[in-house]
Amino acid sequence: MASIVTGALNQRQRLAAIVTGSAGNLIEWFDFYVYAFTALYFAASFFPEGDRTAQLLNVAGIYAVGFLIRPVGGWFFGRFADRHGRRAALIAAVLLMGAGSLLIAVLPTYAAIGAWAPALLLLARLLQGFSTGGQFGAAATYLSEVATDARRGFYASFLYVTLIAGQLFALFILILLQQSLDEESLRAWGWRVPFAVGAVMAFTVLLMRNHMHESAGDTPRQSSEAGSLAALLRHPKALFAVMALTAGGGLCLYTFTTYMQKFLVNTAGMDAKAVSEVMLAAMIGFMLLQPAVGALSDRVGRRTCLLVFSGLMTLCVVPLLTALSSVRSGGAAFLLVLAGLAILSFYSSISGLFKAELFPQHIRALGVGVGHSIAIAIFGGSAEYMALLCKHLGRESLYFWYVAAVCGISFMTALMMREPKRASMGT
């Protein structure tokens, strides 16, 4: 196991630590997003009754339930990471995610085992939600601690580079399947392939564990304060800031990424294959923006970036989603989605970093994991369900205004918060 602490790393070793620390994040999010991107094909296998929107609503309900357990995962893995090290928590979370993907890959359908099929699908999503709740906090703190003070925004932006890369790889696999298989085969068995790929990828994290250098938070801590919920609650302003800003950022993230795939098919009436290509191109642009905006935050500050994100999104999200609801051209859809993602980049590029900078080291992973997971469970996890419910009720535009209102709360929070500290993350 690598034993060099990050304070003694040279530039090459630091980059290697960031790459290996990010790899688990990529695998984790590939597994997580495969569910969202393949839902169009497997919904009828587990919920055979009802129209297409009703089936997607049921699948989105299980998707949302998977988010509800994320705060428990954030608490468990955050406490574990603060007491026993970031690396151990990262590896354990990815392996658990792989177990959930493997279960979905081999799961019998409703026709084979009846109501047990959606029940087991729910169990798999609970495993994955628990895992994801812990992954974010551990990964965010690890990357923030291995980065240098002057370029922490740039280095820490790779948390979302790999998160987006996980989505991109999920989309890429889906597009390959769409090009290789007909619609009937995709609905019958093809949707299982990405879950099997994700399970295999998750278990490869064991091969990378010896190449992940220690961060400042990887020294085991025996203090009762380390990873203590009571200690965390002594930082209520920081915890509230994390939750309020994550509410807007998480809601927009899931609106413009995972739900957008269904929105463009189910509302705008675009072809599913064309939508996959639009989203692939837009997500590549989104990924490339992360290091640039992260580096910008090193110059202008995290708070300024958060104000740009929340202010612009409050003003622009309703016009953007309204235009996307009636878009017909793939090129126009790409530009509109990319515009939303470009605004979101002012949050996503520093999402893990500004949260980590708000907490002291002994509760850093716990603070990030719990605060982030609670807000994501409430706002990110319910995004698809809320959007589909508004559509089902014939008032889809209500969802657009809901997103704007939540972003407005995020803007007020950024306006009142202090600039996160830029000193060494070792304390």
N, C-alpha and C positions, 0 to 999 in steps of 0.2 A: 504494500500500500504506500502511495506517495506520502512522504512526510515533510516536504518542504513547505513552510508556512508562506502565505502570500506576500508578507512584507519583505521576504528575501528573494522573491522571484525576479528574474530578468524579463525583458520584454517578450521574448519568445516563449518562456515558460508561462507567463501571464496569459498570452493569447491561447496557448494550449489548454490552460485551465478553463478559460472562457468557452472554448469550443467543446471540450468534453463536458463541462457543466451544463452547456446548452443542449447537448445531444439528447439527454434524457427528456428535456422539455419538449423537443421536437417529437420524440416517440410518443410521449404522453398525449400531446394534443392531436397527433395523427389519429390515435385510437379514439380520442374523445369526439372528434369532428366527423369521423367516418359515419357515425350514427346519424348525424344531421343530414349529411349529403346523400345517404342511401335510403332515407326514410320514404322517398317517393316510390321506391321499388319494393320495400318489404312491409309497408303499412298493411296491405291487404292480407299478408300471411299471418298476421297476429290479430287483426281486427277486420274480419271479412264482411261485417255488416255495415251498411250506410254508404253515403256518397263519398267522393274523394276528400272533400274538406273535412267531413266527420272522421274519416280514418286518420287523416293527418292530425286532427285535433287530439285524438286518442294517443297517437305516437308522441305528439308534443307534450301531452300531459305526463307521460313517463319520462320524457326528456327533462321536464321541469322538476319532477320528483327527485331525479338524480342530482339536481342542484341543491335540494333542501338539506341533504346530508353533508354538503360541502363544509358548512361551518364546523361540524363535528370532526371532519377530516382535517380542517385548518387548525382546530385546537389540538388534536392528537399529534399530528406530524409537526406542528409548530412547537409544541412543548418538547417533543422528541428531538427536534433539530436544535433547539436552544440548550438542551441538556446533553445531548450525545453527538452533535455535529450535523452540519448541513448535508454532507455527502451520504451518510447513512440514511437520512430521511429521503433524499432524492431517489436513491436506488430502491428503497422499499416501496415508495409511491408508484414508481414506474412498473415494478413487478406486479403490484396489485392491479394496476390498470390493464396489464396484459392478461391477467386471469379473467377479468371482466370481458375483454374482447374475445378471448377463446371461448367463453361460455356462449356468447351471442353467435359466434361462427358455427357452432354445432347444435344450436337450439332447434328442436322440432317445432313445426308450425301449429297453428290452431287446429288445422284439419287432422293432425296426427295425435295431439294430446289435449285438445280442448282448451279450457281456461287456464291450464298450467302453462301454456305458451306465453301469454302476456305476463303472468305472474313471474316466470323465470326471467323474462326480458326485464322486468322491473328490478329483480334481484341483481342482474348484471349491471344495470345502470346505477344502482345504489353502490356497488363496489367501485365503479368508475368515478362516481361523484365523490365518494370518500377519498379516493386516491387523488383526484384533481384538487380537492380542498387543501391537501397537504403539499402538493407539488408546487403551487404558485409561491407560497411563503418561503419555502426552502430554497427554491431556485432564485427568487428575487433577492433574498439576503445573501446567497452565495455569490451571485454575480456582482452585487454592490460591494461586497467585501474583498473580492479579488481585484477590483478595478483600482486604478490610481485616482487620487483626489481630483486632479486637473481634468481627466478625461472620463470621469465616472458616467456621465450621461451617455457618451458614445458607447462605452463598453456595456453598460447595463441595458442599452436598447436592444441588445441581442436576445434578451428574454422574449421580446415580441417578434424579433426576426425569426427565431426558431418556432414560436407559437404559430406565426403565419406560415412558415415553411411546412409545419405539420398539416395545416389546412390545405396548402397547395399540393402537398404530396397526396393527401386524401382525394382532392379534386382530380389530380393527374391519374390516379388509379381508376377513379370513376370514369374519366374520359376514355381511358384505354379499354375498359370493359364495355362502354357504350359503342366504341368503334369495332370491338371484336365480337360482341354478342347482340342478338336481336332482343327486342323488348320482352318477349316471352321468357327467354332464358335468364335475363336479368332479374325478372320478378320471381322466377322459379328457384334459382340457386346462385346466380351471379353476384347478388348483393352480399353473399357470405364471404367472398374472396377478400375484400379489404379488411374485414375483421380478422381473418386468419393471418394476413400479412402483418397486421398490427400486433397480434399476439407474438409472432415470431420476433418482430423488431424489439418488443418490450424485453424479452428475455436476453437479447444481445447486450443489454446495459451491464450485465455482469462482466462482460469482456472489457468494458471501459472503466470499471471502477478503480483500477490501479493507476490510471492516467489522470485522475482528478486530484489536483493539489489541494492541500488544506486551505481553508479560508480562515479569517480571524475568528470566526465563530465555531470552528471545528474542534476546539479544545473542550473535552468533556467538563461539565460544570456540576458540582455537587451542591451548590448553594440552593437553598429553598426558593430564592427569588428567581432563579433561572427557569424560564418557561412557566412562570406562575401567573395564573389568571388574576389573582389578587394584585400582583405587581402591575399587570397590564391595566387594570381598572384605575390605577393611579395616574393614568395618562388619558383622561377622557376626551380632551380636545383633539389629540392626535388620532384617537380611535374614531371619533365622529368625522373628522376630515377625511380619513381613509374611506369610510363607508359612504359619505355623501358624494365624494368625487368618483368613487367606483360605481355608484348607482347610475350616474350619467354615462360614464365611459363604458361600463359593461353593457348597459341597455343599447347604446349605439353600436358597440362591437357586434353583438348578436343580431341586431337589426340589419346591419349592412354586410354581414358575412353569412352566417348559417341560415337565417330566415330569408335573406334576399334570394337565395336559390329557389325557394318555394314561392316567394312573392312574385317573381318575374314569370314563373310558370302559371301559378294559380290565379293571379290577379291581372297581370299584363298580357297573359296568353301567349307568351313566347315558347318556342320549342325547347324541351329539356336539354337537348344536346347543345343548342346555341347558348343557352343560359350558362351551362358548365364552362364553355369557352370564354364567355364574357367574364365570369367570376374568376377564372384562372388568370386572365390578363390583368384584371383589376387588383387581384391579390398580389401579383408579382410587383405591381407598382406600389402597393401598400407596404410590402416588405422592404423594398428599396428605400422608402422614405424614412424608415425607422432610424438607421444610424445618422442620417443627415439631421433630423430633428433632435435626436439625442445629443449630438454634438452642439447644436444650436443652444440647447438648454444649459450646456456648460458655460455659455457666454452670457445668455440673457436671464438665466434662472429658471427653476422648475415652476414657480408660481406664475410667471409670465406666460409660459406655455399652457398651463392649465386654464388661465383666463382666456387665451386665444381659442382653445378647444371649446370650452363651455359657452363662451359668448357667441362664437360663430355658429355652433350647432343649435343653440336656442333659436337663433334667427333663421337658419337655413334648412333645418330638417323637414319642416312641413312642406315648403316648396319642392325640395328634393324628392321626397317620397310621393308627393302628388304627381310630379312629372314622371317618376318611375312607374306609377300605377297604370299609365296609359302609353308607355313607350313601346315602339314597334321595331325600331332599328337596333341591331346589336351594337353598332358604334355609339349611338346615343346612350344606350343603357350603360355601356362601359364608361363613358365620360361622366355620367351622373353618379354612378356607384363610386368611381375613383374620386370624385369631388367630395363625397361624404367621407371616404376613407382618408383623404388628405387632411381634412379637418380633424378627424379622429386621431391622426398621428401625433398631434400635439399632446394628447393624453397617453396613447398607447406606448410611445417610445420611452416615456419616463414612468410608466405605470408602477412597475415594481420598485423603481429607484426612489421616487419621492416618498413612497410609503415606508421603505426601509430607513430613509433618512430622518423620519419623524420619531423613531423609537431607539432607545439605548440597546446595546448589543445583547444583553441578557434576556430581553423579551422581544427581540427584533423579528424573528421568524414567527413567533406567536402573534404579535401585533399585526404583521402583514397578513398572515394566513387567516386569522379570525376576522379581522375587519373587512378584508377583501371578500372572503367567502360568504359572510352574512349578506353583504350588499349584492353580490353576484347571485346568490340564491334567491333573493327577493326580486331583483330587477332583471338580471340577465337570464336566469332560469325560466322566468315567466314570460319572456319577450315573445317567443313564438306562440305560446298559448294565448296571450292577450291579443296579439295581432290576428290570429285565426278566429278567436272568439268575436272580435269586433267585425270581422268579415262575415262570420256565420250569422251575426245579428243584423247585417246589412248596413253597418255604420263603420266601415273600415277607416275612414278619415279620423275617427276618434283616437285611434292608435297613434297617428302622426302627432296630434296635439299632446298626447300623453308623453311621448318621447321628448317633445319640446319643453314641457313643464318640468320633467325630471332634470333635464340639462340646465334649466333655469336655477334650480336648487343647487346644482353643482357650481354654477357661476357665482352665486352668492357665497358659497363656502370658500371658493378660491379667492374671492375678493376680501374675505375677512381673515383668511389664514396667514400665518407667518411663513416666510421663506424657509424651506427645509434646510437643515444645517449642511454645510459643505466641507466640514472638517473630516478628519480620519474616521473611517467606519469601524475602527478597532475598539471603540469605547462605547 
